[in-house]
Every structure is written in structure tokens, then in C-alpha cells.
Amino acid sequence: PDNLSTRLVPLILAAILALIAFVDFGDGLFSLTNTLLWVISIGLLVYGLWLKTPKFKAAADAETRRRKIIWNLLVLGVLGLSIFFRLYKIDVLPVEPFSDHAEKILDVYDITQGKTSIFFERNTGREAFQMYWTLLVANIFGTGLSFFSLKLGTALLGILTLPYIYLLGKEFGNQRAGLFALFLFGIAYWPNVISRIGLRFPLYALFAAPTLLYLIRGLRTRNRNDFLLTGIFLGLGLHGYSPFRFVPLLVLVAILLFILHTKSKETRQQAVWWFVIIVVVSLFVFLPLFRYWLGHPAMFGYRAFSRLSGVEAELPGPVWQIFLSNLYKGLLMFNWDNGEIWVNSIPHRPALDVVTGALFVLGTVLLSLRYIRQRDWRDLFLLISIPMLIMPSVLSLAFPGENPALNRAGGGAIAAILVSALALEGLVAGFGAEKKRAFVAYALTGLLFAASAYNNYDIVFNKFDANFRSGAWNTSEMGQVISQFRDKYGQTDTIWIVPFPHWVDTRLPGVWAGIPNRDFALWPDNFAETLNVPAPKMIIFWNADLETENALKELYPNGVLNRYTSATPGKDFMIFMVER
């Protein structure tokens, strides 16, 4: 039992420093002072509660060491394959950014100009983690404020999630289950695509995985230190991606299930103490955003409530009907239809490949039967976590067409693939340990893995790529045209892009040209103002915009009109040049 021992002085100092930092966070900005006080307060809090535990190192004979080396090499091999799936063609897949990327790059640009926000209010508001992470990646790799920096940053976040998937597999099963989970998650289309988009999507799984790992492990080992780590990752996750805000409720559900399945009164009392530790530590880590929330509750919750309620549009029907319909569709996403959002999925295909999807169904049945037989609360929790982790997608009540969404349900990939890995582990174990049977089991596993890897490779690098290219606008080619104009004339102030409904975001071509802070939009009402600007001038517009073409010809009779032939069919645009 935990004797509830603490180091009182560090805890008192932690509370004082946290209070000072809390007050200083009132302007909504990180500063050297308040950030340092905040980080030190977290360190003191953890130190004040951390338990020194004895470390045991079991003696191993030569055969055991050899097997351990072989196993570690096998894990590294699977990890290497997973990293390949995350980084292969990251420069061109996805090929083009869209409007959300322009918003992100402007947020990162704001940081470089000294606006070190805790919460970025542009575009209905975003948590800060990705902005600072992208700036770090851009500085380390020298990629600048670019679409590539966004994609590389989120791909690396996806890679950082992988070790926790392996450890979760071990925690719920054994080493082999961990390896199976790592493989299936590493090559899966769902987490791969949302890690490549360049938006905050992989942050949900990145912080949900360690939060669940340390929580489940802590409840098994009764080790207070695991609950401290749970609180740290829970707090960090709240700085990442708004769907993570559902994870604190999942933590509460885990504690309640543990208490309900525990006969010892003393252990139940300990569980309450562990929950208090998680809450306090996570609150310390969440502190800057908590201060912002108190000062700007409407902005902090706007994006979530705009999907949950009729803030932007009236609900299309009774709440209970929409919720049940969304839940039904959300549960079908794994094996039937993952929604219609083309920018981060292939519309109307399953979220899981055929092999993983089949194992998921089998695993769900087996876990249910095992829980009925053995009453292990972890089996029930894993099953319950599936609908709970996709709940941020399901709760899109105002816009049910946005459900299911792979990004908002990203945490669900963890639970679903863990279930699939446990099913495969049960299948292999069922063959027995006899050599011939084990050979058949591993041969079958190898075939399933090969089929799954091939299927997921085709989904991401062929089908998703082709589908995304057909839907995305070719802002990179416009950026090349802007760069060529700059190389020839030494300026970009006399370049404009005429907006057109459902066409390009006029900020994105500038990002490709290394001008992340300019919107090149020139509205038709302002055409005449360009007469006062000295030549050379270049105006880019959509090839079907005949009104703009006629207006420019009338305004500049000596102008030269050319059609830019895009590498993607149907994406041509017009270039109107005025050189004198």
C-alpha cells in the first residue's frame, strides 16, 4: 500500500511558483519568466511526490541474452518499417496544402515575430503545441516556414507514438502482442494518413497512448510514479489537439472500473488517492491553458461547441436521434465507411485494412467472452475505450456529415488496433508451442502481415495520393510562377491572385515562394488601384473567370495573357502580364 509519503517543502514551493506563473499567464502569452516558473513548479511537484523504488536486475544466462538481442532486433526492424511508412514520399504526399495550413503557418510566423501565444485564436482557435513544435522542426532541419515543415513535424509526432503502442500491447497482452500492435499500427493507413497531413491530428494519439499506458500499468503495479506520468501526459495532451479533451473522462472511467472490480477496501481508497494525483499533476501541466480558459471561455470552447451545438447552424434534428445515428456510423467506420472528408481519408472506405479489420471483429468477440469468463476490468475498459475515443467525432451533432472523421477519432486507432493485435496473439497462441504448429502459426502471421502491409501501402501511396491530387489545388505551381517573377524582376509586391469561389487560398502560393505572411488576393473591385503601381505586374486568375479576363484586358490593353498548363489535369490557371 502507498503510505502517502511526500516531500513537503518541494510541494509548497511548487504551489507558490505555480500561483505566480498562473497570474503572469493572464496576458495569454508565454514569457521566459512565467514559462520558467511553470516548468520549475511541475518539476518540484513531481519531485515532491516521486517514490524511490528499488531496481532489480535478474541474472540472465547466455541463451536468454541471445534471445533478448534477437527480439530487440526484431522490434527495431518493425519500428524501422513503421518509420518508412511514415516518412516515405513525405515531400510529395500529400502534394498540396489547403487553407488550414495557411492558418498554421501564419500562427508559426507570429511566434517568430514575438507573439508567443498560449492559445492561437486565428481560425476559431487552436492549442499551441503544434506551432512551437513546427518552429523547432523548421529550425533543426532548416526547412523554414513551409508546408514541408508542417508535414515533417506531424510525421515525427506519429513516429514518437509508436514505442507507446508497443508498450501498450505488452501491457494488455505480452511481448508478442506488443510486436503485433506495433506492426499493425505502424503500417496502418489510418494513423499514417493523419500523421502526414501537417495538422494537429496525430497529437491525439501521441498523448493518449502514454496516458493510457501509465494509467493501466499504474493500476496493475500500484506504483505512484506511473500516476505522476499519467498526469504529465494528460496535461500535455490538452495543449495538443482539442479531441483529446475527452481523454480525462476516459481516465475517470478507468479508475471507476478498477474500483468496481476491486474487492479490497484499502485498494479502492488508494485508487482515489491515485486519481487525485493524476488530477493535480495534469492541472499543473495544463496551467497556462487553464488560465487562458478562465479569461476567454468562449474562444477556448468555440470550436468544440460549434460542432456539439447549434452555434454556427441549427441542429438538423432531435439531439438523441443525431447522436445515435452518429454513434452507429462511428462504430461502422472501422470496417465499413470512414466518412467523406477527402483531405485526410479516402471517402467511404473502411478505416482499417481487410486483415486488421477482420482481426478487430474477432478480437472484440474474444475480449467480450474473456471478460465474461475472467472479469478482468482491463478487457472491459479496452472495449469501452473504443466508442469513447471516437466520441469527439460522434459528437459532431451540428454537422453530422463530418462524422466519422479519422482525425477527430484518431485516438480510436489505438484501441482498435490493440484489439486486433490481441486477437492475432490469441490465434498464434492457440496453435501451441510444438515446433511444427508454431511454424504454421508464424507462417500464417507472416502472410497476414505481408497482405496487410501491401494493402496499406496501396491505400496510402496510390489511392489516397491520387484522390488527394484530384481534389487539391495546385498552389505549388503558382508559387513557382511567383518565384520566377521574383528571380527575373527582383520583386513580388506587384503580383496578385484574383480569388474565385472554391478555388485556391490566395495565401498559399506565397508560402511556396517563401513569403508566408502575405495574402496575394486582389478583388475585382480593386483592379483599378493597380494602375497606380509601376510595372512589371503579374495577375493570376482561374481559367474559367471570364469576367476577370475581360476586365484586365480592358484595363491593360497592352497586357499579355498566357495559360499555365498544370501537371494535374483540370488545374490550369491564367497569367496576365503587364511589363510596361
Disulfide bonds with the S-S distance in Angstrom:
none
